[in-house]
């Protein structure tokens, strides 16, 4: 009887050890699920491929709008509209340039010649109610900006050829007397895609090669310069 009990005890102990090993084996064989980290790729704005064409625009001014830019920039070909604070009961709108007499208009403002003006406008409804009105700066700009190229060190004449030193820099400057500059674009003359100009261009061509680029500028009114080309013989 004692032997039977002893054998049973040994068998139970052996079973427990085997069971423990199996559990341990299961723990060792457990594989954690993989975690995939996705990296967001920021898409860059595609550079322009074509030179923009200045087209006529319709610029609507809301008399009752308080969060508007103080300066209105337009071209003579644009249409500037006055929107009343109450379209259902609006009777008329009035505007004045540079403190002159108020002129009546049912919509569009007669744009003056290019220049900078102080524009004051308001609307009156059928019941004679007048809104508070607004005073803003109106800039009419029909002229494209101007471009200037500067080499550092400057270009020089070498054997009757405009030459530049390898490793020098080219700076592109643009100026506009009325609306201001929106952006400058450039590209190597042999390429098609325009790049936004934001820093001086390194002349990295090898010696005895021609360095040549094209550039244009656009002002805030949408006027665009003609494409200008600059080149030099690298020595």
C-alpha positions as CSV (number, residue, x, y, z in Angstrom):
1,X,0.0,0.0,0.0
2,X,2.8,2.4,0.9
3,X,4.6,1.5,-2.4
4,X,1.4,2.3,-4.3
5,X,1.1,5.7,-2.6
6,X,4.7,6.5,-3.2
7,X,4.5,5.6,-6.9
8,X,1.3,7.7,-7.2
9,X,3.1,10.7,-5.6
10,X,6.1,10.4,-7.9
11,X,3.8,10.2,-10.9
12,X,1.9,13.3,-9.9
13,X,5.1,15.2,-9.3
14,X,6.4,14.1,-12.7
15,X,3.1,15.2,-14.4
16,X,3.4,18.6,-12.7
17,X,7.0,19.0,-14.0
18,X,6.0,18.0,-17.5
19,X,3.0,20.3,-17.3
20,X,5.2,23.2,-16.1
21,X,7.6,22.6,-18.9
22,X,4.8,22.6,-21.5
23,X,3.6,25.9,-20.1
24,X,7.1,27.3,-20.1
25,X,7.5,26.0,-23.6
26,X,4.3,27.8,-24.7
27,X,5.6,31.1,-23.1
28,X,8.9,30.8,-25.0
29,X,7.1,30.1,-28.3
30,X,4.8,33.2,-27.9
31,X,5.5,35.7,-30.6
32,X,4.5,39.3,-30.0
33,X,2.5,40.9,-32.8
34,X,4.7,43.2,-35.0
35,X,4.1,46.9,-34.8
36,X,4.4,48.9,-38.1
37,X,5.4,52.5,-37.7
38,X,4.2,54.6,-40.6
39,X,6.3,57.7,-41.4
40,X,4.3,60.5,-42.8
41,X,5.9,61.9,-46.0
42,X,5.3,65.6,-46.5
43,X,4.6,66.4,-50.1
44,X,6.3,69.5,-51.4
45,X,4.5,72.0,-53.5
46,X,5.3,71.3,-57.2
47,X,7.3,74.1,-58.8
48,X,5.6,76.0,-61.6
49,X,6.1,74.7,-65.2
50,X,4.6,77.6,-67.0
51,X,4.8,81.4,-66.7
52,X,1.5,82.8,-65.2
53,X,-0.6,85.0,-67.5
54,X,-2.1,88.1,-65.8
55,X,-5.9,87.7,-66.2
56,X,-8.7,90.2,-65.2
57,X,-10.2,89.6,-61.8
58,X,-13.3,90.5,-59.9
59,X,-12.5,91.9,-56.4
60,X,-15.6,92.2,-54.1
61,X,-15.4,94.5,-51.2
62,X,-17.9,93.8,-48.3
63,X,-18.8,97.0,-46.6
64,X,-19.8,95.2,-43.5
65,X,-16.7,93.0,-43.3
66,X,-14.3,94.0,-40.5
67,X,-11.5,91.4,-41.0
68,X,-10.2,92.5,-44.4
69,X,-6.8,93.7,-45.6
70,X,-6.3,97.4,-45.3
71,X,-4.8,97.6,-48.8
72,X,-6.6,96.6,-52.1
73,X,-4.3,95.8,-55.0
74,X,-5.8,95.7,-58.5
75,X,-5.0,96.4,-62.1
76,X,-7.0,98.7,-64.4
77,X,-8.5,95.6,-66.1
78,X,-9.9,94.3,-62.9
79,X,-13.4,95.0,-61.6
80,X,-13.8,96.2,-58.0
81,X,-17.3,95.7,-56.6
82,X,-19.0,97.1,-53.5
83,X,-21.2,94.6,-51.7
84,X,-23.8,96.2,-49.4
85,X,-24.4,95.0,-45.9
86,X,-28.0,94.2,-46.8
87,X,-28.4,92.8,-50.3
88,X,-32.2,92.6,-50.0
89,X,-32.8,96.2,-49.1
90,X,-29.7,97.9,-50.5
91,X,-30.5,101.0,-52.5
92,X,-27.1,102.4,-53.4
93,X,-23.4,102.5,-52.5
94,X,-21.1,105.5,-52.5
95,X,-17.3,105.9,-52.7
96,X,-14.7,108.6,-52.6
97,X,-11.1,108.7,-53.7
98,X,-8.5,110.8,-51.8
99,X,-11.2,112.8,-50.0
100,X,-13.0,113.9,-53.1
101,X,-16.8,114.0,-53.6
102,X,-18.7,110.8,-53.0
103,X,-19.8,109.1,-56.2
104,X,-22.9,106.8,-56.5
105,X,-22.5,103.3,-57.8
106,X,-24.8,100.3,-57.9
107,X,-21.8,97.9,-58.1
108,X,-18.4,98.5,-59.7
109,X,-16.0,101.3,-58.9
110,X,-14.6,103.3,-61.8
111,X,-10.9,102.6,-61.3
112,X,-8.5,105.6,-61.7
113,X,-5.2,105.6,-63.5
114,X,-2.3,103.6,-61.9
115,X,-1.3,104.9,-58.5
116,X,-2.1,104.8,-54.8
117,X,-5.4,106.2,-53.5
118,X,-7.4,106.5,-50.3
119,X,-10.7,104.8,-50.9
120,X,-13.7,105.5,-48.6
121,X,-17.1,103.8,-49.2
122,X,-20.4,103.1,-47.6
123,X,-23.9,101.8,-48.5
124,X,-27.5,103.1,-47.9
125,X,-30.6,100.9,-47.8
126,X,-34.2,101.8,-48.9
127,X,-35.0,103.0,-45.4
128,X,-32.2,105.5,-45.4
129,X,-30.0,103.5,-43.0
130,X,-26.3,104.1,-43.7
131,X,-23.6,101.6,-42.6
132,X,-20.4,102.6,-40.9
133,X,-18.4,102.4,-44.1
134,X,-14.7,101.7,-44.6
135,X,-11.5,103.6,-45.5
136,X,-8.8,101.6,-47.3
137,X,-5.8,102.0,-49.5
138,X,-6.5,101.3,-53.2
139,X,-3.4,100.5,-55.3
140,X,-3.7,100.3,-59.1
141,X,-0.7,98.7,-60.7
142,X,-0.4,97.9,-64.4
143,X,3.4,97.8,-64.7
144,X,5.5,94.7,-64.3
145,X,8.4,94.7,-61.9
146,X,12.0,95.0,-63.0
147,X,14.8,92.4,-62.6
148,X,18.4,93.0,-61.9
149,X,21.3,90.5,-61.9
150,X,24.4,90.9,-59.7
151,X,27.5,88.7,-59.8
152,X,29.8,88.4,-56.8
153,X,32.6,88.9,-57.7
154,X,31.4,90.9,-60.7
155,X,31.6,89.6,-64.3
156,X,34.5,90.7,-66.4
157,X,35.7,90.8,-70.0
158,X,38.1,88.0,-70.9
159,X,39.1,87.8,-74.6
160,X,36.0,89.8,-75.6
161,X,33.7,87.5,-73.7
162,X,31.6,88.2,-70.6
163,X,33.2,85.9,-68.0
164,X,32.7,84.9,-64.4
165,X,34.7,82.9,-61.9
166,X,33.9,79.4,-61.0
167,X,32.5,79.3,-57.4
168,X,31.1,82.8,-57.6
169,X,27.4,83.7,-56.9
170,X,24.6,85.3,-58.8
171,X,22.0,87.3,-57.0
172,X,18.6,88.1,-58.6
173,X,16.9,91.3,-57.5
174,X,13.4,92.5,-58.3
175,X,11.7,95.8,-57.6
176,X,8.2,97.2,-58.0
177,X,7.2,100.8,-57.3
178,X,3.5,100.3,-56.5
179,X,2.3,96.9,-55.3
180,X,5.5,95.1,-54.4
181,X,7.1,91.8,-55.3
182,X,5.2,88.5,-54.9
183,X,8.0,86.1,-56.0
184,X,11.0,85.5,-58.3
185,X,11.5,82.3,-60.4
186,X,14.5,81.1,-62.2
187,X,15.8,78.0,-64.0
188,X,18.9,76.9,-66.0
189,X,18.3,77.9,-69.6
190,X,18.5,74.3,-70.8
191,X,15.8,73.1,-68.3
192,X,12.0,73.5,-68.3
193,X,10.9,73.5,-64.6
194,X,11.0,76.9,-62.9
195,X,12.3,77.2,-59.3
196,X,11.4,79.7,-56.7
197,X,14.4,82.0,-56.1
198,X,15.3,82.3,-52.4
199,X,19.0,82.6,-52.2
200,X,22.1,83.5,-54.4
201,X,22.9,80.9,-57.1
202,X,26.2,79.2,-57.0
203,X,28.1,79.1,-60.3
204,X,29.2,75.5,-60.2
205,X,29.9,75.0,-63.9
206,X,33.3,73.7,-64.8
207,X,35.9,75.9,-66.4
208,X,35.5,76.7,-70.1
209,X,31.7,76.1,-70.0
210,X,28.8,78.5,-70.4
211,X,26.7,79.4,-67.3
212,X,23.2,80.5,-68.4
213,X,19.9,81.0,-66.5
214,X,16.5,82.6,-67.1
215,X,14.4,84.5,-64.6
216,X,11.2,86.4,-64.2
217,X,9.3,88.1,-61.4
218,X,5.7,88.7,-60.5
219,X,4.3,91.5,-58.4
220,X,1.3,91.5,-56.0
221,X,-1.0,92.8,-58.7
222,X,-0.3,89.8,-60.9
223,X,1.9,91.7,-63.4
224,X,4.7,89.5,-64.8
225,X,8.0,90.5,-66.3
226,X,9.3,89.1,-69.6
227,X,11.7,86.3,-69.2
228,X,15.3,87.6,-69.0
229,X,18.4,85.5,-69.7
230,X,21.9,86.1,-68.2
231,X,25.0,84.1,-69.1
232,X,28.8,84.1,-68.7
233,X,31.8,82.1,-69.7
234,X,33.2,80.3,-66.7
235,X,37.0,80.5,-66.1
